[in-house]
Amino acid sequence: LEAQFANSGISQDTTKYNIVAAILDENVLDFVVDILSNPPENENYDTLKKALLNRFTDTEESRLNKLLTDLELGDKRPSDLLRQMKGLAGNSFSDEVIKSFWLQRFPQQT
């Protein structure tokens, strides 16, 4: 969205706010109705953007919990699982530690 604003030459905070508010899905609207019904006088777009990110982005604890316990290989390709694990881990773990978690997700051979 930021790239589309830049490519379209849209830099006005109010214009960005109005565009985002107009395209939000009904399910998302419920999470930011407080901001939409009473927008701040300044930095409308930045306030809305921060609220959306805060309310829809997993906390670090949640991401690490998914990494350590919730992720399974299932029908994913091993490389897809590794990519997902690296994304969740961010900079919290070294590649060696992530690889160890990744290898634990494979079925045990008998």
N, C-alpha and C positions, 0 to 999 in steps of 0.2 A: 504494500500500500504506500509506504514511504517513497519507493521508487516511482510509482505511478504519479504521486504528487509532484515529485521532482521533474519527471519527464513532461508533465502537463504544465509546469510552471506555476503550480499552486503552492503558495507560501503563506497565505493569510491563515492565521490560527482559526478564525471563525469559519472560513470556507472549509477547511479540513474537518472541523468539528461537525458541521452540517452534513458533509458527505458521509462521514462515518456513521453519524446518528441515523441517516436515512437508509443505510444498507445493513444495519444490524438485524440479525435474525430475531424473531420473537423470543426464543429461548434465552438469547443473550441479553435482550432488553431488560429482562427481569433482574439481571445482576447489576445493571447500571441505571436503573430507573431513578435512583436518588440523585444522580448527577444530571440526567436528562431533564428531570422535572424541576430542578433548581440549579442551573448551570452557573459556574463561577463567573465573576465579572471579567477576569483576565485568564489567559492560558486555558481556554475551554478545551481545546484539542489535547493539549498535554495532560490535563487533568483526566479526561476521558480515557486517553491511551494508558496512563499509569494505572487507572482503576481496572481496566480490562486486563492488563498484564498481571496485576496483583491478584485478581480474582480468578484468573484462569491458568496461571502458571503454577505448577507444582512447587511446593517448598523443597528445599534441599533434602530435608529429612524424608519426605515422601518419595523423591527421586531415588535416594539411596535405598529405601525400603524396597522399591520396585526392583532395583538392581540386584539386591541381595536375596530377595525371596520370591518375588512375583513373576519374573520373566522366565519363560520356558521356551524350549526350542520348538515344540509343536510341529506345525507344518511349514515353519519358516526355513529359509536356507540358513546354514550356519553363518554365512557372511552377513546376512541381514540381522541376525541376533547379535552378532558382535558389534555391528554398527549401532544398533539400538542401545546396547549396553554402554558403549563409549559415549553416546550422546547423553545418557542419563548420568554417567559418572562425571562428565565434565573434566575438571582438573583435580577432582578429589582423590583419584587413585592413579597409580602408575600403570603403564600398559601391561606390565607383568602381572599385576594384581587383577586387572580386568580379564586378562587371558585366563588366569586361574579360575575366576568366577565363570567364565564362558565355558571352559572345559568341563566344569562340574554339571553343566546343563545337558551334556550328552548322555544317552542311555548307557548304563553299565553293561559291559560284555560279560557273558557267562561262559 
